Amino acid sequence: PEALVAAREAERLARRPTGRASIYWLDAAVEVGRCHRALGQPDSAVAILGRAARAWERWRAEISDLEWRERAASGLSGLFAEYGLALLDPRRRAPEAVRVRQAFDALQAFQARTLEERMHGQGLSARAMTRRAGADSLRRSVLRDGELLVDLVATPDTTFAFLVTRGGVSVAMLPGAGRLDPLFRAWRDAMRGDASARTVEQGLQRLSAELLGPIAASVRASRSLIVSGGGPFALWPI
């Protein structure tokens, strides 16, 4: 409780008189949300983290420098990690299927940020992209019977693996980039350094065990597999 009081005070002090977001306020809001979840109040965490995520989108929409927006987005991965964890928290007053769908839809703002901005060029993409592909629209209008979409959302401590089929959506919680990135670099360096085939294969097996092992049953049960993932996963040998 004392930590929550301190976090709330820091959030209050970080607010701008105009009501516009700042990096300091967003960081403070993340800490408030983290404290609420630690105290068993995930719905309160969802409320403040949802406000922070929406404020982040409005704020970055006003910045036309694409490189700045990409750097800012990467630095705020903690916001969306906490938001996703709060939305998925089983202590919330919502069925599991609803929680997973809400988390998938909410994290698309973080997942698709670079793609949207490159598609829209110098335009203010957060204003132009008024609707994103949600879990329900993918299930009903895009995916076919037997197809599995694995959407990987990487944050430093947690990787959310959303598994979407026509029948529903689920999620697996995998190690974050802090754990996975060194494994990828070790495999890449071994391959580039002309290491033995056995060493390279062992590196691939370690990557597979961490990333694909927990979702292997769903992958094997599908006829076709679609993998999407931003950040470091763009270079992974999926």
Backbone as CSV, one residue per row, in Angstrom:
resi,resn,N_x,N_y,N_z,CA_x,CA_y,CA_z,C_x,C_y,C_z
1,PRO,0.813,-1.220,0.000,0.000,0.000,0.000,0.846,1.270,0.000
2,GLU,1.967,1.242,0.748,2.820,2.433,0.787,3.408,2.716,-0.588
3,ALA,3.788,1.647,-1.299,4.336,1.840,-2.638,3.289,2.430,-3.573
4,LEU,2.037,2.007,-3.438,0.970,2.550,-4.276,0.757,4.026,-3.993
5,VAL,0.788,4.407,-2.731,0.630,5.822,-2.374,1.750,6.646,-3.001
6,ALA,2.976,6.152,-2.899,4.114,6.878,-3.474,4.000,6.952,-4.995
7,ALA,3.563,5.860,-5.624,3.421,5.853,-7.080,2.333,6.826,-7.524
8,ARG,1.245,6.866,-6.791,0.169,7.803,-7.139,0.638,9.251,-7.017
9,GLU,1.421,9.529,-6.005,1.925,10.890,-5.837,2.882,11.251,-6.971
10,ALA,3.735,10.313,-7.366,4.642,10.560,-8.487,3.856,10.786,-9.775
11,GLU,2.777,10.020,-9.965,1.944,10.200,-11.154,1.272,11.565,-11.142
12,ARG,0.817,12.003,-9.974,0.173,13.320,-9.866,1.161,14.431,-10.197
13,LEU,2.370,14.320,-9.675,3.369,15.357,-9.908,3.825,15.393,-11.366
14,ALA,3.735,14.247,-12.058,4.203,14.177,-13.442,3.162,14.676,-14.444
15,ARG,1.947,14.920,-13.992,0.908,15.389,-14.909,1.232,16.793,-15.399
16,ARG,0.942,17.027,-16.659,1.106,18.366,-17.207,-0.170,19.172,-16.994
17,PRO,-0.047,20.473,-16.768,-1.254,21.290,-16.579,-2.216,21.201,-17.755
18,THR,-1.696,20.996,-18.956,-2.545,20.934,-20.144,-3.248,19.589,-20.281
19,GLY,-2.830,18.604,-19.488,-3.409,17.274,-19.599,-2.734,16.396,-20.629
20,ARG,-1.746,16.929,-21.359,-1.052,16.139,-22.373,-0.064,15.174,-21.709
21,ALA,0.182,14.074,-22.389,1.072,13.056,-21.838,2.530,13.490,-21.946
22,SER,3.350,12.881,-21.123,4.797,13.038,-21.201,5.413,11.701,-20.845
23,ILE,6.678,11.520,-21.195,7.340,10.263,-20.894,7.389,10.027,-19.393
24,TYR,7.488,11.101,-18.611,7.556,10.971,-17.153,6.211,10.509,-16.595
25,TRP,5.121,11.071,-17.133,3.805,10.657,-16.657,3.530,9.209,-17.040
26,LEU,3.917,8.812,-18.263,3.691,7.437,-18.690,4.454,6.455,-17.796
27,ASP,5.691,6.774,-17.465,6.466,5.910,-16.579,5.791,5.804,-15.205
28,ALA,5.292,6.940,-14.717,4.631,6.942,-13.409,3.339,6.135,-13.453
29,ALA,2.595,6.245,-14.551,1.353,5.491,-14.686,1.627,3.987,-14.706
30,VAL,2.716,3.580,-15.360,3.083,2.163,-15.385,3.338,1.664,-13.965
31,GLU,4.018,2.467,-13.169,4.317,2.061,-11.796,3.040,1.964,-10.961
32,VAL,2.105,2.871,-11.166,0.822,2.779,-10.460,0.107,1.490,-10.846
33,GLY,0.072,1.194,-12.141,-0.571,-0.030,-12.588,0.092,-1.266,-12.011
34,ARG,1.422,-1.269,-11.961,2.156,-2.409,-11.412,1.803,-2.612,-9.934
35,CYS,1.699,-1.520,-9.202,1.355,-1.616,-7.776,-0.060,-2.145,-7.579
36,HIS,-1.002,-1.665,-8.395,-2.381,-2.160,-8.294,-2.426,-3.668,-8.520
37,ARG,-1.708,-4.141,-9.524,-1.735,-5.578,-9.813,-1.087,-6.372,-8.691
38,ALA,0.004,-5.852,-8.121,0.674,-6.529,-7.013,-0.236,-6.624,-5.792
39,LEU,-1.146,-5.675,-5.641,-2.076,-5.667,-4.511,-3.355,-6.438,-4.816
40,GLY,-3.398,-7.131,-5.955,-4.585,-7.907,-6.289,-5.710,-7.077,-6.843
41,GLN,-5.397,-5.950,-7.483,-6.412,-5.057,-8.048,-6.175,-4.896,-9.556
42,PRO,-6.274,-5.988,-10.330,-5.956,-5.900,-11.754,-6.899,-5.002,-12.545
43,ASP,-8.166,-4.900,-12.141,-9.078,-4.023,-12.878,-8.670,-2.556,-12.746
44,SER,-8.181,-2.167,-11.566,-7.667,-0.807,-11.392,-6.419,-0.595,-12.237
45,ALA,-5.578,-1.645,-12.330,-4.387,-1.552,-13.174,-4.782,-1.375,-14.634
46,VAL,-5.790,-2.139,-15.094,-6.253,-2.020,-16.474,-6.735,-0.611,-16.761
47,ALA,-7.442,-0.007,-15.822,-8.000,1.325,-16.035,-6.905,2.361,-16.275
48,ILE,-5.893,2.401,-15.401,-4.870,3.440,-15.560,-3.929,3.127,-16.713
49,LEU,-3.616,1.849,-16.936,-2.735,1.503,-18.045,-3.428,1.708,-19.386
50,GLY,-4.737,1.483,-19.432,-5.484,1.776,-20.649,-5.462,3.255,-20.975
51,ARG,-5.623,4.093,-19.953,-5.539,5.556,-20.169,-4.146,5.931,-20.661
52,ALA,-3.128,5.310,-20.071,-1.758,5.626,-20.475,-1.502,5.211,-21.924
53,ALA,-1.998,4.032,-22.323,-1.793,3.568,-23.702,-2.480,4.491,-24.695
54,ARG,-3.683,4.933,-24.378,-4.396,5.853,-25.284,-3.714,7.211,-25.335
55,ALA,-3.217,7.670,-24.194,-2.503,8.952,-24.172,-1.217,8.868,-24.985
56,TRP,-0.532,7.728,-24.890,0.689,7.529,-25.672,0.399,7.631,-27.160
57,GLU,-0.686,7.016,-27.625,-1.012,7.073,-29.046,-1.340,8.494,-29.485
58,ARG,-2.114,9.222,-28.673,-2.450,10.608,-29.031,-1.198,11.473,-29.069
59,TRP,-0.318,11.259,-28.117,0.882,12.089,-28.008,1.807,11.857,-29.185
60,ARG,2.069,10.581,-29.499,3.017,10.309,-30.571,2.436,10.665,-31.935
61,ALA,1.102,10.740,-32.039,0.490,11.131,-33.312,0.826,12.571,-33.681
62,GLU,1.188,13.357,-32.682,1.509,14.759,-32.937,2.947,14.951,-33.406
63,ILE,3.760,13.888,-33.348,5.174,13.972,-33.722,5.340,13.407,-35.128
64,SER,5.855,14.187,-36.045,5.988,13.736,-37.430,7.317,13.043,-37.712
65,ASP,8.252,13.069,-36.767,9.557,12.433,-36.944,9.415,10.928,-36.712
66,LEU,9.467,10.129,-37.793,9.241,8.698,-37.680,10.289,8.016,-36.815
67,GLU,11.556,8.422,-36.951,12.610,7.783,-36.176,12.401,8.024,-34.686
68,TRP,11.988,9.235,-34.337,11.727,9.544,-32.926,10.590,8.687,-32.400
69,ARG,9.545,8.519,-33.217,8.397,7.749,-32.759,8.780,6.290,-32.549
70,GLU,9.631,5.756,-33.414,10.053,4.374,-33.240,10.867,4.214,-31.957
71,ARG,11.776,5.150,-31.711,12.575,5.058,-30.485,11.686,5.176,-29.256
72,ALA,10.738,6.102,-29.279,9.849,6.288,-28.141,9.009,5.045,-27.904
73,ALA,8.537,4.435,-28.986,7.710,3.239,-28.850,8.496,2.091,-28.228
74,SER,9.733,1.905,-28.674,10.553,0.830,-28.122,10.794,1.051,-26.638
75,GLY,10.995,2.303,-26.247,11.242,2.604,-24.847,10.040,2.392,-23.961
76,LEU,8.848,2.328,-24.550,7.633,2.160,-23.768,7.117,0.725,-23.809
77,SER,7.977,-0.225,-24.146,7.536,-1.615,-24.162,7.044,-2.060,-22.791
78,GLY,7.611,-1.467,-21.726,7.173,-1.807,-20.377,5.721,-1.460,-20.131
79,LEU,5.251,-0.361,-20.742,3.847,0.028,-20.601,2.939,-1.065,-21.143
80,PHE,3.228,-1.546,-22.352,2.347,-2.532,-22.957,2.531,-3.916,-22.339
81,ALA,3.710,-4.203,-21.816,3.885,-5.459,-21.085,2.987,-5.475,-19.854
82,GLU,3.014,-4.397,-19.083,2.166,-4.321,-17.893,0.689,-4.315,-18.258
83,TYR,0.335,-3.616,-19.336,-1.056,-3.564,-19.771,-1.539,-4.955,-20.159
84,GLY,-0.731,-5.677,-20.920,-1.109,-7.029,-21.305,-1.247,-7.957,-20.110
85,LEU,-0.312,-7.891,-19.177,-0.381,-8.740,-17.990,-1.608,-8.417,-17.145
86,ALA,-1.935,-7.140,-17.041,-3.118,-6.752,-16.268,-4.396,-7.246,-16.938
87,LEU,-4.483,-7.105,-18.261,-5.670,-7.563,-18.976,-5.850,-9.076,-18.859
88,LEU,-4.755,-9.822,-18.830,-4.815,-11.273,-18.769,-4.959,-11.818,-17.348
89,ASP,-4.833,-10.974,-16.365,-4.839,-11.415,-14.967,-6.126,-12.195,-14.656
90,PRO,-6.018,-13.441,-14.188,-7.215,-14.253,-13.912,-8.077,-13.719,-12.775
91,ARG,-7.564,-12.758,-12.004,-8.365,-12.192,-10.919,-9.353,-11.141,-11.402
92,ARG,-9.283,-10.791,-12.687,-10.234,-9.826,-13.237,-11.628,-10.434,-13.325
93,ARG,-12.628,-9.560,-13.300,-14.018,-10.013,-13.393,-14.420,-10.128,-14.864
94,ALA,-13.771,-11.055,-15.568,-14.061,-11.280,-16.983,-13.659,-12.702,-17.327
95,PRO,-14.408,-13.371,-18.206,-14.037,-14.731,-18.613,-12.672,-14.735,-19.309
96,GLU,-12.013,-15.895,-19.286,-10.682,-15.997,-19.865,-10.676,-15.618,-21.343
97,ALA,-11.666,-16.092,-22.106,-11.704,-15.790,-23.539,-11.779,-14.288,-23.782
98,VAL,-12.523,-13.587,-22.940,-12.644,-12.131,-23.073,-11.325,-11.458,-22.727
99,ARG,-10.674,-11.934,-21.668,-9.402,-11.338,-21.255,-8.349,-11.482,-22.356
100,VAL,-8.271,-12.657,-22.957,-7.266,-12.896,-23.999,-7.551,-12.026,-25.217
101,ARG,-8.808,-11.958,-25.619,-9.152,-11.123,-26.778,-8.840,-9.653,-26.504
102,GLN,-9.151,-9.175,-25.316,-8.857,-7.783,-24.979,-7.360,-7.518,-24.998
103,ALA,-6.577,-8.468,-24.492,-5.121,-8.286,-24.475,-4.567,-8.273,-25.896
104,PHE,-5.029,-9.192,-26.741,-4.571,-9.223,-28.134,-4.866,-7.892,-28.812
105,ASP,-6.088,-7.421,-28.702,-6.472,-6.173,-29.380,-5.695,-4.984,-28.840
106,ALA,-5.492,-4.938,-27.518,-4.799,-3.796,-26.923,-3.334,-3.749,-27.331
107,LEU,-2.695,-4.913,-27.422,-1.270,-4.943,-27.729,-0.971,-4.702,-29.198
108,GLN,-1.998,-4.679,-30.051,-1.744,-4.372,-31.449,-1.241,-2.944,-31.637
109,ALA,-1.598,-2.047,-30.741,-1.084,-0.674,-30.823,0.431,-0.661,-30.714
110,PHE,0.979,-1.570,-29.902,2.428,-1.684,-29.764,3.015,-2.546,-30.870
111,GLN,2.327,-3.619,-31.205,2.833,-4.583,-32.170,2.965,-3.997,-33.570
112,ALA,1.970,-3.232,-34.000,1.909,-2.784,-35.397,2.400,-1.358,-35.595
113,ARG,3.024,-0.779,-34.594,3.335,0.651,-34.658,4.229,0.997,-35.855
114,THR,5.313,0.258,-36.048,6.254,0.598,-37.114,5.649,0.351,-38.486
115,LEU,4.954,-0.771,-38.641,4.321,-1.079,-39.918,3.329,0.015,-40.303
116,GLU,2.494,0.417,-39.369,1.508,1.448,-39.657,2.181,2.745,-40.087
117,GLU,3.232,3.110,-39.387,3.862,4.393,-39.675,4.592,4.363,-41.008
118,ARG,5.203,3.246,-41.351,5.857,3.154,-42.651,4.829,3.134,-43.780
119,MET,3.693,2.491,-43.539,2.646,2.462,-44.554,2.093,3.853,-44.829
120,HIS,2.025,4.662,-43.791,1.431,5.982,-43.931,2.470,7.065,-44.198
121,GLY,3.729,6.681,-44.353,4.752,7.666,-44.675,4.863,8.732,-43.597
122,GLN,4.882,9.967,-44.010,5.049,11.057,-43.070,3.746,11.473,-42.408
123,GLY,2.646,10.811,-42.779,1.371,11.162,-42.165,1.347,10.782,-40.697
124,LEU,0.401,11.313,-39.993,0.269,11.009,-38.579,-0.550,9.725,-38.460
125,SER,0.155,8.610,-38.387,-0.504,7.320,-38.554,-1.496,7.012,-37.449
126,ALA,-1.225,7.463,-36.242,-2.142,7.126,-35.162,-3.507,7.761,-35.384
127,ARG,-3.558,8.847,-36.159,-4.845,9.428,-36.509,-5.449,8.725,-37.717
128,ALA,-4.609,8.349,-38.662,-5.112,7.739,-39.886,-5.589,6.306,-39.642
129,MET,-4.882,5.563,-38.796,-5.234,4.168,-38.548,-6.277,4.123,-37.442
130,THR,-7.523,4.362,-37.810,-8.590,4.429,-36.815,-9.060,3.048,-36.388
131,ARG,-8.815,2.025,-37.226,-9.218,0.675,-36.876,-8.075,-0.285,-37.167
132,ARG,-7.859,-1.225,-36.267,-6.841,-2.238,-36.445,-7.508,-3.603,-36.574
133,ALA,-6.755,-4.549,-37.066,-7.258,-5.921,-37.136,-7.335,-6.491,-35.724
134,GLY,-8.526,-6.836,-35.284,-8.706,-7.416,-33.966,-8.834,-8.922,-34.036
135,ALA,-8.846,-9.556,-32.878,-8.926,-11.017,-32.838,-10.205,-11.520,-33.496
136,ASP,-11.332,-10.862,-33.233,-12.597,-11.328,-33.787,-12.637,-11.177,-35.307
137,SER,-12.128,-10.051,-35.817,-12.150,-9.865,-37.269,-11.226,-10.856,-37.970
138,LEU,-10.097,-11.186,-37.353,-9.196,-12.184,-37.934,-9.857,-13.556,-37.970
139,ARG,-10.517,-13.905,-36.882,-11.152,-15.219,-36.805,-12.280,-15.357,-37.817
140,ARG,-13.075,-14.321,-37.953,-14.288,-14.426,-38.762,-14.060,-14.136,-40.239
141,SER,-13.092,-13.283,-40.543,-12.977,-12.806,-41.924,-11.672,-13.158,-42.621
142,VAL,-10.659,-13.583,-41.885,-9.334,-13.788,-42.481,-8.905,-15.250,-42.419
143,LEU,-8.901,-15.821,-41.244,-8.382,-17.173,-41.075,-9.353,-18.217,-41.621
144,ARG,-8.779,-19.282,-42.182,-9.567,-20.402,-42.686,-9.469,-21.574,-41.716
145,ASP,-10.307,-22.545,-41.916,-10.258,-23.745,-41.079,-8.873,-24.387,-41.178
146,GLY,-8.301,-24.733,-40.041,-6.997,-25.384,-40.009,-5.820,-24.439,-39.962
147,GLU,-6.067,-23.134,-40.096,-4.981,-22.147,-40.050,-4.776,-21.644,-38.622
148,LEU,-3.529,-21.446,-38.269,-3.159,-20.924,-36.954,-2.285,-19.690,-37.130
149,LEU,-2.703,-18.592,-36.524,-1.876,-17.389,-36.470,-1.184,-17.344,-35.120
150,VAL,0.137,-17.311,-35.138,0.928,-17.128,-33.923,1.467,-15.707,-33.957
151,ASP,0.930,-14.860,-33.109,1.340,-13.455,-33.059,2.224,-13.264,-31.828
152,LEU,3.505,-12.993,-32.054,4.490,-12.876,-30.977,4.722,-11.407,-30.647
153,VAL,4.425,-11.037,-29.417,4.631,-9.660,-28.959,5.727,-9.693,-27.902
154,ALA,6.903,-9.177,-28.252,8.067,-9.283,-27.379,8.238,-8.033,-26.535
155,THR,8.404,-8.216,-25.236,8.792,-7.148,-24.322,9.993,-7.674,-23.527
156,PRO,10.686,-6.832,-22.789,11.918,-7.299,-22.143,11.756,-8.529,-21.257
157,ASP,10.677,-8.593,-20.478,10.521,-9.690,-19.522,9.556,-10.776,-19.971
158,THR,8.677,-10.460,-20.910,7.628,-11.400,-21.305,7.414,-11.343,-22.808
159,THR,7.234,-12.502,-23.418,6.787,-12.572,-24.803,5.383,-13.175,-24.798
160,PHE,4.432,-12.426,-25.316,3.058,-12.912,-25.427,2.931,-13.647,-26.762
161,ALA,2.581,-14.929,-26.725,2.346,-15.702,-27.950,0.842,-15.918,-28.071
162,PHE,0.191,-15.091,-28.884,-1.245,-15.227,-29.088,-1.487,-16.257,-30.188
163,LEU,-2.346,-17.212,-29.919,-2.662,-18.294,-30.845,-4.100,-18.095,-31.308
164,VAL,-4.259,-17.717,-32.571,-5.572,-17.356,-33.091,-5.984,-18.340,-34.179
165,THR,-7.160,-18.932,-34.033,-7.755,-19.792,-35.052,-9.200,-19.356,-35.242
166,ARG,-9.876,-19.967,-36.190,-11.290,-19.658,-36.375,-12.102,-20.019,-35.133
167,GLY,-11.597,-20.981,-34.376,-12.336,-21.431,-33.204,-12.149,-20.597,-31.965
168,GLY,-11.108,-19.792,-31.906,-10.888,-18.994,-30.708,-9.478,-18.439,-30.643
169,VAL,-9.169,-17.820,-29.518,-7.851,-17.226,-29.318,-7.376,-17.580,-27.914
170,SER,-6.110,-17.960,-27.804,-5.505,-18.264,-26.515,-4.138,-17.595,-26.475
171,VAL,-3.450,-17.713,-25.364,-2.148,-17.062,-25.230,-1.225,-17.938,-24.404
172,ALA,0.032,-17.940,-24.777,1.082,-18.601,-24.002,2.084,-17.537,-23.586
173,MET,2.552,-17.621,-22.359,3.508,-16.650,-21.843,4.907,-17.253,-21.957
174,LEU,5.717,-16.642,-22.803,7.060,-17.146,-23.088,8.108,-16.217,-22.476
175,PRO,9.376,-16.638,-22.431,10.426,-15.752,-21.932,10.504,-14.472,-22.762
176,GLY,10.941,-13.403,-22.119,11.039,-12.113,-22.795,12.335,-11.967,-23.582
177,ALA,12.477,-10.788,-24.173,13.648,-10.523,-25.008,14.947,-10.616,-24.212
178,GLY,14.881,-10.287,-22.926,16.080,-10.373,-22.100,16.657,-11.774,-22.048
179,ARG,15.797,-12.778,-22.165,16.232,-14.176,-22.178,16.478,-14.674,-23.600
180,LEU,15.608,-14.288,-24.546,15.666,-14.846,-25.891,16.758,-14.221,-26.754
181,ASP,16.976,-12.914,-26.618,17.956,-12.241,-27.475,19.357,-12.839,-27.362
182,PRO,19.872,-13.127,-26.147,21.213,-13.738,-26.079,21.270,-15.102,-26.765
183,LEU,20.181,-15.877,-26.703,20.169,-17.169,-27.382,20.231,-16.990,-28.889
184,PHE,19.508,-15.995,-29.393,19.551,-15.722,-30.826,20.936,-15.257,-31.256
185,ARG,21.539,-14.365,-30.479,22.867,-13.867,-30.843,23.894,-14.989,-30.821
186,ALA,23.777,-15.901,-29.848,24.727,-17.018,-29.782,24.609,-17.893,-31.021
187,TRP,23.361,-18.181,-31.453,23.175,-18.976,-32.673,23.709,-18.232,-33.894
188,ARG,23.397,-16.938,-33.994,23.835,-16.144,-35.153,25.355,-16.074,-35.222
189,ASP,25.996,-15.839,-34.082,27.458,-15.738,-34.077,28.100,-17.075,-34.431
190,ALA,27.486,-18.174,-33.968,28.034,-19.489,-34.306,27.925,-19.744,-35.805
191,MET,26.809,-19.343,-36.385,26.609,-19.563,-37.812,27.565,-18.706,-38.629
192,ARG,27.701,-17.440,-38.252,28.594,-16.536,-38.984,30.058,-16.892,-38.780
193,GLY,30.366,-17.495,-37.639,31.757,-17.811,-37.323,32.195,-19.170,-37.813
194,ASP,31.408,-19.765,-38.712,31.762,-21.072,-39.279,31.926,-22.132,-38.202
195,ALA,31.043,-22.074,-37.199,31.070,-23.119,-36.176,30.606,-24.433,-36.791
196,SER,30.817,-25.514,-36.083,30.423,-26.829,-36.585,28.908,-26.897,-36.738
197,ALA,28.481,-27.771,-37.630,27.041,-27.942,-37.857,26.336,-28.351,-36.566
198,ARG,27.004,-29.148,-35.748,26.412,-29.593,-34.482,26.190,-28.411,-33.545
199,THR,27.156,-27.479,-33.481,27.021,-26.308,-32.611,25.878,-25.414,-33.077
200,VAL,25.795,-25.204,-34.395,24.711,-24.377,-34.933,23.363,-25.032,-34.656
201,GLU,23.281,-26.337,-34.842,22.022,-27.052,-34.611,21.620,-26.991,-33.139
202,GLN,22.594,-27.088,-32.244,22.292,-26.985,-30.816,21.739,-25.603,-30.475
203,GLY,22.270,-24.562,-31.130,21.739,-23.217,-30.914,20.294,-23.106,-31.362
204,LEU,19.992,-23.701,-32.519,18.609,-23.702,-33.010,17.693,-24.471,-32.065
205,GLN,18.178,-25.562,-31.508,17.369,-26.348,-30.586,17.063,-25.562,-29.317
206,ARG,18.015,-24.774,-28.843,17.759,-23.953,-27.651,16.702,-22.893,-27.951
207,LEU,16.816,-22.259,-29.119,15.807,-21.273,-29.502,14.432,-21.926,-29.592
208,SER,14.388,-23.084,-30.229,13.117,-23.771,-30.421,12.489,-24.167,-29.090
209,ALA,13.310,-24.650,-28.163,12.782,-25.078,-26.872,12.148,-23.921,-26.120
210,GLU,12.744,-22.738,-26.218,12.238,-21.579,-25.488,11.026,-20.961,-26.176
211,LEU,11.077,-20.860,-27.515,10.051,-20.114,-28.235,8.909,-21.006,-28.719
212,LEU,9.235,-22.176,-29.265,8.212,-23.013,-29.878,7.770,-24.171,-28.985
213,GLY,8.613,-24.586,-28.060,8.260,-25.702,-27.195,6.917,-25.543,-26.497
214,PRO,6.660,-24.392,-25.848,5.393,-24.238,-25.119,4.151,-24.211,-26.006
215,ILE,4.301,-23.964,-27.306,3.135,-23.889,-28.190,3.151,-25.011,-29.223
216,ALA,4.000,-26.023,-29.013,4.189,-27.071,-30.016,2.892,-27.813,-30.318
217,ALA,2.079,-28.085,-29.288,0.851,-28.857,-29.509,-0.085,-28.120,-30.459
218,SER,-0.234,-26.823,-30.278,-1.112,-26.038,-31.153,-0.551,-25.973,-32.564
219,VAL,0.766,-25.848,-32.683,1.389,-25.796,-34.009,1.169,-27.114,-34.750
220,ARG,1.377,-28.233,-34.063,1.225,-29.542,-34.705,-0.228,-29.796,-35.126
221,ALA,-1.164,-29.225,-34.388,-2.579,-29.470,-34.682,-3.090,-28.645,-35.854
222,SER,-2.310,-27.706,-36.352,-2.759,-26.824,-37.426,-2.304,-27.355,-38.783
223,ARG,-3.078,-27.024,-39.815,-2.714,-27.408,-41.179,-1.766,-26.391,-41.795
224,SER,-2.016,-25.096,-41.510,-1.178,-24.007,-42.018,-0.826,-23.096,-40.859
225,LEU,0.390,-22.570,-40.894,0.901,-21.740,-39.802,1.289,-20.366,-40.333
226,ILE,0.817,-19.345,-39.655,1.174,-17.965,-39.980,1.811,-17.366,-38.729
227,VAL,3.021,-16.863,-38.865,3.743,-16.288,-37.725,3.945,-14.805,-37.967
228,SER,3.560,-13.983,-37.013,3.835,-12.554,-37.088,4.515,-12.146,-35.792
229,GLY,5.464,-11.242,-35.915,6.173,-10.797,-34.727,7.111,-9.669,-35.064
230,GLY,7.035,-8.614,-34.302,7.898,-7.478,-34.553,9.179,-7.554,-33.749
231,GLY,9.923,-6.466,-33.759,11.141,-6.382,-32.976,12.149,-7.432,-33.377
232,PRO,12.774,-8.112,-32.410,13.855,-9.056,-32.726,13.385,-10.246,-33.562
233,PHE,12.116,-10.596,-33.492,11.639,-11.786,-34.198,11.673,-11.630,-35.712
234,ALA,11.813,-10.409,-36.189,11.875,-10.206,-37.646,13.098,-10.911,-38.247
235,LEU,14.123,-11.164,-37.440,15.353,-11.784,-37.949,15.514,-13.243,-37.502
236,TRP,14.547,-13.754,-36.781,14.678,-15.115,-36.267,14.446,-16.138,-37.372
237,PRO,15.128,-17.286,-37.327,14.944,-18.341,-38.334,13.722,-19.204,-37.998
238,ILE,12.552,-18.561,-38.018,11.331,-19.276,-37.610,11.115,-20.518,-38.488
